[in-house]
Amino acid sequence: MINPEILREYDIRGIYEKSLTLNDVTKIALSITKILINNKSPNIIIGHDGRVSSLKIKNTLIENFTTYGIEVIDISLIPTPLSYFSSKCYKIPNLIMITGSHNPKEYNGLKMIIDNKPFFGKSIKSLNEVDVSSLIKKNGSVKFQNPLIRYQNEILNRFSNINKLKIVWDPGNGAIGAIINKITNTIGGTNIILNQSIDGTFPNHHPDPTVKSNIIEISDFIKKNSFDLGVAFDGDGDRVGIIDNKGNLVYSDMIFLLLALDLQKEKKDITAVADVKCSKILFDVLKENGIRILMSKTGHSLIKQMIVAENADIAGEMSGHIFYNHGYYGYDDAIYASLKFINILNSSNNSLSDILEPYMQSSSSPEIKLYCKESEKFDLLSNIISDLKVIYNDAYLNEIDGIRVESSNFWFLIRASNTQNCLVFRLEHFQNELFKPEIQKIITIFKKFNLDLKELDSFYKAI
């Protein structure tokens, strides 16, 4: 039996050799094999990030797939967006990307596409129910492919006119390091690369570019060398972090706001999707500009599903996932999104901080993690929601994902993470002098529950 704890909402993820073992990987491979055979599509692409355990997981998958007749395309060490691109350009509808994404180094996992659709939710959680007893051994095959040249010709070369900016890049010792030189050589201008070598132990900082403590090095470089902006990636290259010319982290909802407004220049009537953690400013500004903007649950697989259902042109998450459907393939590609963003700045005579200034109308927190036991996470959330409904009974309560409490001058969200053992909190307030008191009130509420409030307490003390 596959450990149920690793069968998450969006993908499979756990601590290697603890919650996620090679025995689990073997059973996952057998269940997926059965699904592929039933679909009459016995082929699959496999890529992996640079984590220490990724090769062992890949080899275990390949051994089991080829034992039962599956044809494997091995695209080797590669960023997640290029694995998605491979599925499109090789016209193979099935894909496994081995990655722990933005999680700590001891984690790993599997992101999957089956039959050209994200494989998530009930599909993942029912893997243990797949009957593999009828599988018959027969020889499969392994073929190696490198999609980078095709990606450069089709995608990167769209941005060869970016040439006037000074940009510092931080792959964070993640999988983007494998192709970062292709990116910088394509766009020209002045480019400096930090932490390029791929190292699955992430020796320089944690691989999440949306957290301020992880962008200290790139921020200091920008300030000391008067660069125009910084671009940082997570461990597998599907999340982007942008740092402005003053060395400040730009929240991902503001990145998405500018990208959506920019896309409207290409296509007048666009539909956009943003996740429940995003700023009210984002939703209000896009509505005011005639953009149809929809709110989604958090999660890359859930957003991809909504893009298809609503025929959306662009989507974004607070976590740094940006999805282009108009003029692209509808998946989250942090490389493509970062280049689209850089192109906005390259076409402007203003600095990034000046471009963003009109939208800086509130005080807001980043995503703050409140750690807890995985087994207690959803019960904790349910009990907290019950209390909040009583305390904030005059507010608008949006329960699309956890609960988003919306008042006339502030909103906050508390939801369960589907990738880590924590609840996630965010607050935005439009009366700056009341921002800190509201956080204090919420801390008092949360103290009743078995939560680690260190991140929230630290943020409160710092503001």
C-alpha positions as a printed Julia matrix, in Angstrom:
463×3 Matrix{Float64}:
   0.0    0.0     0.0
   1.23   3.5    -0.89
   1.61   5.65    2.22
  -1.63   7.71    2.19
   0.16  10.67    3.8
   2.11  11.37    0.6
  -0.97  11.34   -1.64
  -1.57  15.09   -1.55
  -4.16  17.23   -3.29
  -1.94  18.49   -6.15
   0.78  15.87   -6.34
   2.68  13.2    -4.43
   5.12  14.56   -1.86
   6.94  13.38    1.25
  10.24  13.06    3.08
  12.47  10.67    1.18
  13.12   7.36    2.95
  10.63   8.29    5.68
   7.15   9.04    4.39
   8.2    8.56    0.73
  10.13   5.32    0.15
  11.26   3.49   -2.97
   8.68   0.85   -2.07
   6.04   3.59   -2.38
   7.55   4.63   -5.71
   7.35   1.04   -6.98
   3.67   0.8    -6.07
   2.96   4.19   -7.64
   4.66   3.02  -10.86
   2.54  -0.14  -10.97
  -0.7    1.78  -10.43
   0.22   4.34  -13.12
   1.21   1.49  -15.47
  -2.23  -0.03  -15.09
  -3.87   3.35  -15.77
  -1.75   3.89  -18.91
  -2.58   0.43  -20.25
  -6.27   0.95  -19.57
  -6.02   4.27  -21.43
  -4.31   2.48  -24.34
  -1.46   4.98  -24.01
   1.55   2.95  -22.8
   4.15   5.71  -22.93
   5.33   8.34  -20.49
   7.88  11.16  -20.16
  10.01  11.28  -17.01
  12.08  14.27  -15.89
  13.67  15.13  -12.56
  15.13  17.99  -10.55
  18.54  18.11   -8.88
  17.64  16.72   -5.47
  19.87  14.0    -4.07
  17.09  11.39   -4.15
  15.69  12.2    -7.6
  17.86   9.81   -9.61
  16.99   6.86   -7.34
  13.3    7.63   -7.7
  13.62   7.98  -11.48
  15.49   4.7   -11.84
  12.87   2.9    -9.73
  10.07   4.3   -11.89
  11.83   3.34  -15.12
  12.62  -0.17  -13.92
   8.98  -0.83  -13.07
   7.51   0.87  -16.14
   9.74  -1.01  -18.57
   9.04  -4.31  -16.82
   5.43  -4.04  -17.92
   5.82  -2.74  -21.46
   5.76   1.01  -20.97
   7.83   3.15  -23.36
   9.69   5.78  -21.35
  11.07   9.05  -22.67
  13.8   10.14  -20.22
  14.37  13.91  -20.41
  16.8   13.77  -17.48
  17.56  16.74  -15.17
  15.36  19.6   -16.25
  13.11  22.37  -14.86
   9.46  21.41  -14.45
   8.23  23.86  -17.16
  10.4   22.09  -19.74
   8.91  18.76  -18.75
   5.44  20.19  -19.48
   6.8   21.59  -22.75
   8.15  18.13  -23.61
   4.7   16.62  -23.3
   3.42  19.18  -25.81
   6.26  19.02  -28.33
   6.64  15.22  -28.31
   2.84  14.76  -28.26
   3.01  12.29  -25.4
   0.03  12.72  -23.05
   1.61  11.26  -19.91
   4.32  12.79  -17.74
   5.98  12.39  -14.36
   8.22  15.16  -13.06
  10.21  14.11  -10.0
  10.62  17.12   -7.75
  10.27  18.37   -4.21
   9.56  21.84   -5.65
  10.04  24.52   -2.97
  10.11  22.08   -0.04
  13.2   21.51    2.12
  16.02  19.33    0.78
  14.86  16.12    2.48
  11.57  16.15    0.53
  10.79  14.81   -2.9
   7.7   14.07   -4.91
   5.97  13.46   -8.23
   4.0   15.94  -10.33
   1.96  14.11  -12.96
   0.01  14.59  -16.16
  -2.06  11.67  -17.41
  -4.02  11.79  -20.67
  -3.03  15.45  -21.15
  -4.68  16.45  -17.85
  -3.25  17.27  -14.43
  -3.39  14.13  -12.28
  -4.51  15.3    -8.85
  -7.16  15.18   -6.14
  -9.26  12.0    -6.21
  -7.1   10.54   -8.97
  -4.02  10.65   -6.75
  -5.82   9.6    -3.58
  -7.33   6.56   -5.31
  -4.0    5.13   -6.5
  -4.17   2.53   -3.73
  -7.46   1.31   -5.18
  -5.99   0.44   -8.6
  -5.96  -3.33   -9.14
  -2.54  -4.23  -10.58
  -2.92  -8.02  -10.27
  -3.57  -8.47  -13.99
  -0.37  -6.73  -15.14
   1.68  -8.91  -17.47
   5.42  -8.58  -17.76
   6.76  -7.59  -21.16
   9.69  -5.54  -22.34
   9.31  -1.8   -22.46
  11.91   0.7   -23.59
  13.81   3.84  -22.58
  14.68   6.63  -24.98
  16.55   9.83  -24.09
  15.41  13.22  -25.4
  16.55  16.79  -24.81
  13.79  19.37  -25.38
  16.0   22.4   -24.7
  16.8   23.29  -28.32
  13.13  23.18  -29.26
  12.25  25.25  -26.18
  14.85  27.84  -27.11
  13.65  28.06  -30.7
   9.95  28.22  -29.87
   9.91  30.08  -26.53
  13.15  31.81  -25.58
  13.72  33.39  -28.98
  10.5   35.39  -28.56
  12.46  37.58  -26.12
  15.64  38.3   -28.05
  14.82  42.04  -28.11
  15.37  42.48  -24.34
  18.72  44.18  -24.23
  18.86  47.3   -22.06
  18.43  46.0   -18.52
  20.81  44.99  -15.76
  19.43  41.78  -14.28
  20.71  39.49  -11.55
  19.41  35.91  -11.6
  19.29  33.37   -8.77
  18.44  29.77   -9.73
  18.97  28.94   -6.05
  21.07  25.85   -6.9
  17.9   24.4    -8.44
  17.05  22.87  -11.8
  16.93  26.24  -13.61
  20.73  26.2   -13.34
  20.74  23.68  -16.19
  19.43  26.24  -18.71
  20.06  29.68  -17.2
  22.91  30.45  -19.62
  20.58  29.77  -22.56
  18.16  32.32  -21.11
  20.7   35.07  -20.48
  22.47  34.56  -23.8
  19.15  34.86  -25.63
  18.02  38.13  -24.11
  21.31  39.99  -23.96
  21.85  43.02  -21.74
  23.84  42.76  -18.52
  23.19  39.52  -16.66
  24.77  38.18  -13.47
  23.98  34.68  -12.21
  24.15  33.68   -8.54
  24.01  30.12   -7.18
  23.98  28.53  -10.62
  25.44  25.12   -9.83
  22.82  22.45   -9.26
  23.03  21.16   -5.7
  20.13  19.28   -4.18
  21.24  20.19   -0.67
  20.53  23.88   -1.43
  23.62  25.16    0.44
  22.99  28.88   -0.03
  19.32  29.29    0.85
  15.99  27.46    0.92
  14.56  27.1    -2.64
  11.49  29.33   -2.28
  11.93  32.79   -3.88
   8.7   34.21   -2.45
  10.11  34.28    1.1
  12.15  37.35    2.08
  14.79  35.42    4.02
  15.67  33.52    0.83
  16.35  36.6    -1.32
  18.85  38.39    0.94
  21.84  37.69   -1.32
  20.16  38.79   -4.55
  18.62  41.82   -2.83
  22.0   42.96   -1.48
  23.54  42.54   -4.94
  20.89  44.76   -6.53
  21.36  47.51   -3.96
  25.17  47.43   -4.1
  25.38  47.34   -7.9
  22.35  49.45   -8.93
  20.7   46.72  -10.97
  17.23  47.08  -12.48
  15.76  43.91  -10.99
  16.41  40.41   -9.75
  14.78  37.15  -10.83
  14.81  34.11   -8.54
  13.36  30.61   -8.94
  12.31  27.73   -6.74
  13.93  24.29   -6.81
  12.23  23.08   -9.99
  11.68  26.37  -11.82
   7.91  26.69  -11.85
   7.76  29.52   -9.27
   9.28  32.93   -9.86
  10.25  35.66   -7.42
  10.91  39.23   -8.55
  13.05  41.72   -6.63
  12.78  45.4    -7.6
  15.51  47.99   -8.18
  15.5   48.88   -4.47
  16.09  45.28   -3.45
  12.52  44.73   -2.26
  10.64  41.49   -2.86
   7.63  42.07   -5.11
   4.68  40.02   -3.95
   3.54  37.59   -6.62
   0.02  39.02   -6.84
   1.52  42.36   -7.91
   3.64  40.57  -10.51
   0.5   38.93  -11.82
  -1.4   42.23  -11.83
   1.17  43.8   -14.16
   1.29  40.72  -16.39
  -2.5   40.64  -16.74
  -2.66  44.34  -17.64
   0.15  43.8   -20.14
  -1.67  40.86  -21.74
  -4.71  43.07  -22.23
  -2.64  45.03  -24.76
  -2.45  41.86  -26.88
  -6.03  40.74  -26.34
  -8.74  43.18  -25.28
 -11.27  40.87  -23.64
  -9.36  38.55  -21.36
 -10.31  36.25  -18.51
  -7.9   35.95  -15.61
  -7.78  33.6   -12.62
  -6.1   34.4    -9.29
  -5.95  32.26   -6.19
  -7.66  33.03   -2.89
  -4.45  34.34   -1.28
  -4.14  37.28   -3.67
  -4.63  40.96   -2.81
  -7.98  42.69   -3.07
  -6.09  45.36   -5.02
  -5.42  42.8    -7.76
  -9.09  41.85   -8.09
 -10.27  45.48   -7.95
  -7.74  46.87  -10.45
  -8.34  44.14  -13.01
 -12.12  44.56  -12.73
 -11.75  48.34  -13.15
  -9.77  47.71  -16.35
 -12.47  45.49  -17.84
 -10.77  42.19  -17.16
 -12.92  39.26  -16.1
 -11.14  38.11  -12.95
 -12.08  34.91  -11.13
 -10.99  33.62   -7.72
  -9.71  30.07   -7.42
  -8.67  27.66   -4.75
  -4.91  27.55   -4.27
  -2.97  24.87   -6.14
  -1.32  24.6    -9.56
  -3.45  21.6   -10.58
  -6.69  23.24   -9.46
  -5.85  26.44  -11.34
  -4.99  24.51  -14.51
  -8.38  22.85  -14.25
 -10.09  26.24  -13.88
  -8.16  27.66  -16.84
  -9.65  24.94  -19.02
 -13.15  25.21  -17.54
 -13.3   29.02  -17.94
 -11.12  29.27  -21.06
  -8.97  31.73  -19.1
  -6.11  33.57  -20.79
  -3.83  33.96  -17.79
  -3.69  32.86  -14.16
  -1.52  33.44  -11.13
  -0.92  32.37   -7.57
   0.52  34.18   -4.56
   3.08  31.38   -4.43
   4.71  32.53   -7.67
   3.08  30.18  -10.18
   2.09  32.1   -13.35
   0.09  30.4   -16.13
  -0.27  31.7   -19.69
  -2.97  30.19  -21.88
  -3.2   32.96  -24.49
  -0.26  32.49  -26.85
   1.09  29.62  -24.77
   0.16  26.19  -23.39
  -1.76  26.96  -20.18
   0.74  25.58  -17.7
   2.92  27.33  -15.11
   6.26  28.31  -16.6
   8.31  30.63  -14.39
  10.87  31.11  -17.17
   8.27  32.36  -19.66
   6.5   34.47  -17.02
   9.75  36.07  -15.88
  10.67  36.98  -19.45
   7.22  38.47  -20.07
   7.67  40.51  -16.91
  11.19  41.62  -17.86
   9.83  42.69  -21.25
   7.37  45.05  -19.51
  10.26  46.76  -17.75
  12.43  46.74  -20.88
   9.66  48.6   -22.74
   9.27  51.24  -20.02
  11.29  54.31  -19.13
  10.36  53.92  -15.46
  11.98  51.85  -12.75
  10.16  48.81  -11.44
   9.51  50.45   -8.08
   7.93  53.42   -9.87
   5.75  51.15  -12.02
   4.5   49.39   -8.89
   3.99  52.48   -6.74
   0.33  53.21   -7.76
  -0.68  49.76   -6.51
   0.97  50.03   -3.1
  -2.25  51.02   -1.32
  -2.27  48.67    1.66
  -0.26  46.97    4.37
  -0.08  43.25    3.86
   1.67  40.2     5.16
   3.35  37.55    3.04
   2.14  33.97    3.25
   2.82  32.98    6.86
   3.06  29.31    7.77
   1.59  28.07   11.04
   3.08  24.61   11.48
   1.15  21.76   13.03
   0.88  17.97   12.98
  -0.13  16.72    9.54
  -2.71  14.41   11.11
  -4.35  17.35   12.93
  -4.19  19.93   10.14
  -7.69  19.75    8.72
  -9.4   19.34   12.1
  -7.52  22.4    13.36
  -8.67  24.41   10.37
 -12.28  23.33   10.87
 -12.22  24.4    14.53
 -10.58  27.73   13.72
 -13.18  28.44   11.04
 -15.96  27.76   13.54
 -14.49  30.35   15.94
 -13.91  32.93   13.19
 -17.5   32.7    12.04
 -18.61  33.79   15.51
 -15.96  36.48   16.02
 -16.32  38.01   12.54
 -20.05  37.44   12.11
 -20.55  40.79   10.36
 -17.88  40.12    7.69
 -18.23  38.45    4.29
 -16.98  34.88    4.69
 -15.61  33.2     1.58
 -15.05  29.46    2.12
 -13.74  28.57   -1.34
 -10.49  27.38    0.29
 -10.27  27.52    4.06
 -11.89  30.82    4.98
 -11.27  34.32    3.62
 -12.75  36.88    6.02
 -13.51  40.15    4.2
 -14.39  43.4     5.96
 -14.71  46.91    4.51
 -11.09  47.79    5.25
  -9.25  44.48    5.55
  -9.3   40.79    4.7
  -7.43  37.76    5.9
  -7.2   34.11    4.94
  -6.49  30.92    6.83
  -6.28  27.68    4.85
  -4.59  24.29    4.98
  -1.46  23.81    2.91
  -1.67  20.81    0.6
   2.11  20.49    0.33
   3.32  20.99    3.92
   2.23  20.25    7.48
   0.94  23.74    8.18
  -1.9   26.2     7.89
  -1.26  29.3     5.77
  -2.28  32.8     6.86
  -2.31  36.14    5.08
  -3.73  39.56    6.03
  -4.16  42.76    4.01
  -5.33  46.01    5.64
  -6.22  49.32    3.99
  -5.83  51.38    7.18
  -2.14  51.1     7.92
  -2.45  52.12   11.57
  -4.84  49.2    12.2
  -2.71  46.55   10.47
  -0.66  45.57   13.52
  -3.59  45.6    16.0
  -5.56  43.28   13.71
  -2.65  40.84   13.61
  -2.46  40.98   17.39
  -6.17  40.13   17.61
  -5.71  37.17   15.28
  -2.67  35.9    17.21
  -4.82  35.87   20.34
  -7.43  33.78   18.52
  -4.85  31.32   17.14
  -3.16  30.81   20.55
  -6.11  28.62   21.56
  -5.02  26.01   19.04
  -2.1   23.61   18.74
  -0.22  25.71   16.18
   3.39  26.85   15.94
   3.0   30.64   15.75
   6.72  31.49   15.47
   6.5   32.88   11.93
   3.46  34.99   12.78
   4.96  36.24   16.04
   8.2   37.11   14.25
   6.35  39.04   11.55
   4.31  40.9    14.17
   7.44  41.98   16.05
   9.15  43.12   12.84
   6.41  45.5    11.66
